Amino acid sequence: MGNNVTVSPLDYRYGRDEAKSIWSREGRHERQLDVERALIWAHCQLGRVSPEDYDKVAEIAKPEIVTADRVDEIERETRHDIMALTKAMAEAAGDSGWCIHLGATSNDIVDSAVALQIRDSINLQQQTMKKLLSTMCDLAERERDTVMLGRTHGQAAVPITFGLKVAVWVDEFRRHLDRLDELTPRVTTGKFLGAVGTGAAQGENAFELQSLIMKNLGLETPIATTQVVGRDRYIEWVSWMANVSTSIEKALQEVRNLQRSEIAEVGEYFDAEKQVGSSTMAHKKNPITAENACGLARIVRSMIIPSYENALLWHERDLANSSAERFTLSHSMILLDDIIVKCDRVLSKLGVDSDRMRYNIKQQKGLVMAEKLMIALVDNGMPRDEAHEVLRTASMNAINSGEDLEDICARSDAISKIFTRQELSELFKPESHLGFSGEIVDQAVKIARERI
């Protein structure tokens, strides 16, 4: 087997380059160089390192000068990644190399560099989430008054609008953006107080040194750490990603369900000119993007289990988390980015068949209006339990006979005493039982657009 064998589907099938570049070997390397540079900058501010030495370190702390390949070469001997990094930097810095990694422990570099990766990831997540939310707002507004069957337990319930269905997603994704804002400072926190978090090796200005480094890098400064930042921070971010992936799967599962042949109310865009639905069934038009994203959402959610376990380190730290975190953080982020973009693609080109929605309501033969009629009977003086029984009996008769509920109700003495045939017809119109669906859509969209 050669070195070019690719096993991970992330290499050849899933994920955008924008997300992958943050978590790639080169992305990690570049940010670690930046942390090493920021350390020397902070020492320079405190007078421990000369400006000339800092300038030289800053000059060589670039991935095209201190290459990831050279670091890997040295690591094959040292069997320690950060030691290899500092040796590679020192050889490039010449006489100024004396100060590289001064007072640091490996995880000061590693965790602070990961915080930079998380920060850059969140910047990307802010963009894609806002774009998806905007697409959802457009869809909710467009379909604000599109009447369809509401369903509970997989059965026809009472009328709803497709706009309201989407408005529920709109409000949920707005909450996800709020959560992301709230957790960002906690998860973009580095650390620089040495091997067990005491700051002993950092000298008398340890707190100031740490604070300067974090400010230079645009990270938050922690209060207390061990050799590592608390993994509760990573758990919070991975939990957020698991939560968002669940909401996306929920929305796309709805699209898939409504695209079933016997429902056929919405449909993922299908390129009829070129696209193939099945290698054998030539008629197939499948919701493949939605299905793909739903499958990947399950992988994102699965990353929460090792994330919890990675928080359980021995004493001031062990190394059991390190290998696992190379998967949990990178794969969660890259796959979530992928499914956010795919969800946006599905919803921005979603076909909505309002005629089919009407047809499916008609197929229920008036049964979905039983609640409306029951309430109207109560409003006109019939006791509620009696009204419920009148409608229950009429509904069962309709189901057994295959007749329309409206016709059976028209023959009921109890009902025809209260409503004329014309009034009864009005009560059986689905539009008459949509409540405040439109206003809910307007409110959800308004708040979400203000948020974006």
C-alpha positions in Angstrom: 0.0 0.0 0.0 1.3 3.4 -0.9 1.0 6.6 1.0 -1.8 7.9 -1.2 -4.4 5.4 -0.1 -7.4 7.3 1.2 -9.8 5.5 3.7 -11.8 8.3 5.2 -14.9 9.4 3.1 -14.0 12.9 4.3 -11.1 12.7 1.9 -13.0 11.8 -1.2 -16.8 12.3 -0.6 -17.9 14.6 2.2 -17.1 18.1 3.5 -16.2 21.4 2.0 -12.6 22.6 1.6 -13.4 25.7 3.8 -14.2 23.5 6.7 -11.5 20.9 6.1 -8.7 23.5 5.8 -9.3 24.5 9.4 -8.9 20.9 10.7 -6.3 19.7 8.3 -2.8 18.8 9.2 -1.7 22.1 7.7 -4.5 24.0 9.5 -3.4 22.6 12.9 0.3 23.3 12.1 -0.3 26.9 11.0 -2.2 27.7 14.2 0.4 26.1 16.5 3.1 28.2 14.8 0.9 31.3 15.6 0.6 30.3 19.2 4.4 29.8 19.5 4.8 33.3 17.9 2.3 34.9 20.3 4.2 33.5 23.3 7.4 35.2 22.2 5.5 38.4 21.4 4.1 38.4 25.0 7.7 37.8 26.4 8.8 40.7 24.3 6.1 42.9 25.7 7.3 42.0 29.2 10.9 42.7 28.3 12.2 39.1 28.6 12.8 38.8 24.8 14.3 41.5 22.6 12.2 43.0 19.7 14.9 41.8 17.3 14.5 38.2 18.5 10.7 38.5 18.3 10.9 39.8 14.8 13.0 36.9 13.7 10.6 34.4 15.3 7.6 36.1 13.7 9.4 36.0 10.4 10.0 32.2 10.5 6.7 31.3 12.2 5.1 30.6 8.8 4.1 27.3 7.4 6.0 27.9 4.2 9.2 28.3 6.2 8.8 25.9 9.1 6.9 23.2 7.1 4.6 20.5 8.5 6.8 18.0 6.6 9.9 19.1 8.5 8.1 18.8 11.8 6.9 15.3 10.9 10.5 14.4 9.9 11.8 15.5 13.4 8.8 13.8 15.1 9.8 10.5 13.7 12.9 10.8 15.9 11.6 12.7 19.0 8.2 10.9 19.0 6.7 14.1 20.4 4.8 16.5 18.1 5.3 19.8 19.9 9.0 19.1 20.6 9.4 18.5 16.9 7.7 21.8 16.2 9.9 23.8 18.5 13.1 22.1 17.1 12.0 22.9 13.6 11.3 26.6 14.6 14.6 26.8 16.5 16.7 25.6 13.5 15.0 28.2 11.3 15.4 31.0 13.8 19.1 30.6 14.2 20.5 32.7 17.1 17.0 33.9 18.0 15.8 30.3 18.5 16.9 30.4 22.2 13.6 31.8 23.3 11.2 29.5 21.4 8.7 27.7 23.6 10.1 29.6 26.6 8.1 28.6 29.8 5.5 26.7 27.8 4.3 23.1 28.1 3.0 21.3 25.0 -0.6 21.7 25.8 -0.3 25.4 26.2 0.4 25.3 22.5 -2.0 22.5 21.6 -5.1 23.7 23.4 -4.6 27.3 22.4 -4.2 26.3 18.8 -7.4 24.1 19.0 -9.2 27.2 20.4 -8.2 29.0 17.2 -9.5 26.2 15.1 -12.8 26.3 17.1 -13.0 30.1 16.7 -12.5 29.9 12.9 -15.0 27.0 12.8 -17.6 29.1 14.6 -17.1 32.0 12.3 -17.9 29.7 9.4 -20.9 28.2 11.3 -22.2 31.7 11.9 -22.2 32.3 8.1 -23.8 29.0 7.0 -26.4 29.0 9.8 -27.5 32.6 8.9 -27.8 31.6 5.2 -29.8 28.6 6.1 -32.1 30.6 8.4 -32.6 33.2 5.7 -33.6 30.4 3.3 -36.1 29.0 5.8 -37.5 32.5 6.3 -38.0 32.9 2.6 -39.8 29.5 2.4 -42.0 30.2 5.4 -43.1 33.6 3.9 -43.7 32.1 0.5 -45.8 29.3 1.9 -47.4 31.3 4.7 -51.0 30.5 3.6 -50.5 27.2 1.9 -53.1 24.9 3.5 -52.2 21.3 4.1 -53.0 18.4 6.4 -51.5 18.6 9.9 -50.6 15.1 11.0 -50.1 13.5 14.5 -49.1 9.9 15.1 -48.7 9.7 11.3 -52.5 10.2 10.9 -54.4 13.1 9.6 -55.2 15.6 12.4 -56.5 19.1 11.5 -55.4 21.7 8.9 -52.1 23.5 9.2 -50.1 25.7 6.7 -46.8 24.6 5.2 -45.6 28.1 6.3 -46.2 27.3 9.9 -44.4 24.0 9.6 -41.3 25.9 8.3 -41.8 28.7 10.9 -41.2 26.1 13.6 -37.8 25.3 12.1 -37.1 29.1 11.7 -37.6 29.7 15.4 -35.5 26.6 16.3 -32.6 27.7 14.2 -32.8 31.2 15.6 -32.4 29.6 19.0 -29.4 27.6 17.8 -27.7 30.9 16.7 -28.4 32.4 20.2 -26.8 29.3 21.7 -23.8 29.6 19.5 -23.3 33.3 20.6 -23.6 32.3 24.2 -21.1 29.4 24.1 -18.5 31.1 21.9 -16.5 32.8 24.6 -16.4 29.6 26.7 -15.2 27.4 23.9 -12.7 29.8 22.4 -10.5 29.9 25.5 -6.9 28.9 25.4 -4.4 28.5 28.4 -0.8 29.2 29.2 -0.1 28.3 32.8 2.2 25.4 32.2 2.4 21.7 33.0 -0.1 21.5 35.9 -1.7 24.9 35.6 0.3 26.6 38.4 2.1 29.1 36.2 5.4 28.3 38.0 7.4 28.1 34.8 6.0 31.3 33.4 7.7 33.5 35.9 6.4 36.3 38.1 4.4 37.8 35.3 2.6 34.5 34.6 -1.0 35.9 34.6 0.0 38.9 32.5 1.9 36.6 30.1 -1.1 34.4 29.6 -3.5 37.3 29.2 -1.2 39.0 26.6 -1.0 35.8 24.6 -4.7 35.3 24.6 -5.4 38.9 23.6 -2.9 38.6 20.8 -4.6 35.5 19.5 -8.1 36.8 20.0 -9.0 34.1 22.6 -10.6 34.2 26.0 -8.3 33.9 29.1 -9.2 31.1 31.5 -9.3 31.4 35.3 -8.1 28.0 36.4 -6.9 25.0 34.3 -4.9 21.9 34.8 -2.4 21.1 32.0 -5.4 21.4 29.7 -8.4 23.6 29.4 -11.5 21.9 30.8 -13.1 19.6 28.2 -16.5 20.8 29.4 -15.9 23.5 26.9 -15.5 21.0 24.0 -18.5 19.1 25.2 -20.6 22.2 25.0 -19.6 22.9 21.4 -19.9 19.3 20.2 -23.4 19.2 22.0 -24.4 22.3 20.0 -23.3 20.6 16.8 -25.2 17.4 17.8 -28.3 19.6 18.5 -28.1 21.4 15.2 -27.6 18.2 13.3 -30.7 16.8 15.0 -32.8 19.9 13.9 -31.5 19.5 10.3 -32.4 15.8 10.3 -35.8 16.6 11.7 -36.5 19.1 8.9 -35.1 16.9 6.2 -36.9 13.9 7.5 -40.2 15.9 7.2 -39.2 16.7 3.6 -38.6 12.9 2.9 -41.9 11.9 4.5 -43.9 14.5 2.6 -42.2 13.3 -0.6 -43.5 9.7 -0.2 -45.4 8.7 -3.4 -48.7 8.4 -1.5 -48.3 11.9 0.1 -46.3 13.7 -2.7 -46.8 17.2 -1.2 -43.3 18.5 -1.4 -40.2 17.3 -3.4 -36.5 17.8 -3.4 -35.3 19.4 -6.7 -34.7 16.7 -9.4 -32.8 17.5 -12.6 -35.1 15.6 -15.0 -32.7 16.1 -17.9 -29.7 14.3 -16.4 -30.4 12.9 -12.9 -31.0 9.2 -12.4 -33.1 8.0 -9.4 -32.5 4.3 -9.7 -30.3 1.9 -11.7 -33.3 -0.3 -12.4 -36.5 1.7 -11.7 -36.4 4.4 -14.3 -39.3 6.4 -12.8 -37.7 7.1 -9.5 -37.1 10.6 -8.1 -35.5 10.2 -4.7 -34.8 12.7 -2.0 -31.1 11.8 -2.1 -29.6 15.0 -0.7 -31.9 15.0 2.3 -31.2 11.3 2.9 -27.5 11.9 2.7 -27.6 14.7 5.2 -29.8 12.7 7.6 -27.3 9.9 7.6 -24.4 12.3 8.3 -26.3 13.9 11.1 -26.2 10.6 12.9 -22.4 10.6 12.8 -22.3 14.1 14.2 -24.5 13.1 17.1 -22.4 10.1 17.8 -19.4 12.3 18.5 -20.9 13.5 21.8 -20.2 10.2 23.5 -16.4 10.2 23.2 -16.5 14.0 23.9 -17.9 13.3 27.3 -15.4 10.6 27.9 -12.5 12.9 26.8 -13.3 15.1 29.8 -12.4 12.3 32.2 -8.6 12.7 32.4 -6.4 11.4 35.2 -5.2 14.0 37.7 -3.9 17.1 35.9 -4.1 15.3 32.6 -3.4 12.1 30.6 -3.2 11.6 26.9 -6.2 9.4 26.3 -8.2 12.3 25.0 -5.8 13.5 22.4 -6.2 10.8 19.7 -10.0 10.8 20.2 -10.2 14.6 19.9 -8.6 14.5 16.5 -11.8 12.8 15.4 -14.5 14.3 17.6 -13.8 18.0 16.9 -12.8 17.8 13.3 -15.4 15.3 12.1 -18.3 17.0 13.9 -17.4 20.3 12.4 -16.7 19.2 8.9 -19.8 17.0 8.6 -22.1 19.6 10.3 -20.9 22.2 7.8 -21.6 19.7 5.0 -25.2 19.0 6.2 -26.0 22.7 6.9 -25.1 23.5 3.3 -27.0 20.5 2.0 -30.1 21.4 4.0 -29.9 24.9 2.5 -29.6 23.4 -1.0 -32.7 21.3 -0.4 -34.9 24.0 1.1 -33.9 26.7 -1.4 -35.1 24.6 -4.3 -37.9 22.8 -2.6 -41.0 22.0 -4.7 -44.3 22.5 -2.9 -47.4 21.1 -4.5 -50.4 23.0 -3.0 -52.9 21.3 -5.3 -51.8 17.9 -4.0 -52.1 19.3 -0.4 -55.7 20.2 -1.2 -56.3 16.8 -2.7 -55.0 15.0 0.3 -57.3 17.1 2.6 -60.3 16.2 0.4 -59.4 12.5 0.6 -60.1 12.7 4.3 -63.8 13.4 3.5 -64.3 16.1 6.0 -63.0 14.2 9.0 -60.2 16.7 9.7 -62.9 19.4 10.3 -64.5 17.4 13.2 -62.8 19.5 15.8 -63.9 22.8 14.2 -67.5 21.6 14.1 -67.4 20.4 17.7 -66.2 23.8 18.9 -68.8 25.6 16.8 -71.6 23.4 18.4 -70.3 24.3 21.9 -70.2 28.0 21.0 -73.8 27.7 19.9 -75.1 26.1 23.2 -74.4 22.4 23.0 -72.6 20.9 26.1 -69.0 19.9 25.1 -69.3 16.2 26.0 -72.5 16.0 24.0 -70.9 17.8 21.0 -67.9 15.4 21.2 -70.2 12.4 21.2 -72.3 13.7 18.2 -69.1 14.2 16.2 -67.5 11.0 17.3 -70.6 9.0 16.2 -70.8 10.9 12.9 -67.1 10.4 12.3 -67.3 6.6 12.9 -70.3 6.4 10.5 -68.3 8.4 7.9 -65.3 6.1 8.2 -67.5 2.9 8.0 -69.6 4.1 5.1 -67.0 6.0 3.1 -69.4 9.0 3.0 -68.3 12.6 3.5 -68.6 13.7 7.2 -70.3 16.9 6.0 -73.2 14.9 4.4 -73.6 12.8 7.5 -73.7 15.9 9.7 -76.2 17.5 7.4 -78.6 14.6 8.2 -78.1 14.8 12.0 -81.0 16.4 13.8 -78.8 17.6 16.6 -76.6 19.5 14.2 -79.2 20.7 11.7 -81.2 22.3 14.5 -78.2 24.6 15.0 -76.7 25.1 11.5 -78.1 25.6 8.1 -76.6 23.6 5.2 -74.8 26.7 4.0 -73.3 27.4 7.5 -72.3 23.8 7.7 -70.4 24.1 4.4 -68.5 27.1 5.7 -67.5 25.2 8.8 -66.0 22.4 6.6 -63.6 24.8 4.8 -60.0 24.0 5.9 -59.2 27.8 5.9 -61.7 28.3 8.6 -59.6 26.3 11.1 -56.1 27.7 10.7 -56.1 29.8 13.9 -53.2 32.2 14.0 -50.9 30.2 11.6 -50.2 33.3 9.5 -49.4 35.5 12.5 -47.1 32.9 13.9 -45.2 32.8 10.6 -44.9 36.6 10.5 -43.6 36.8 14.1 -41.1 33.9 13.7 -39.7 35.3 10.5 -39.6 38.9 11.8 -37.6 37.9 14.9 -35.3 35.6 12.8 -34.6 38.3 10.2 -33.7 40.8 13.0 -31.4 38.2 14.4 -29.6 37.6 11.1 
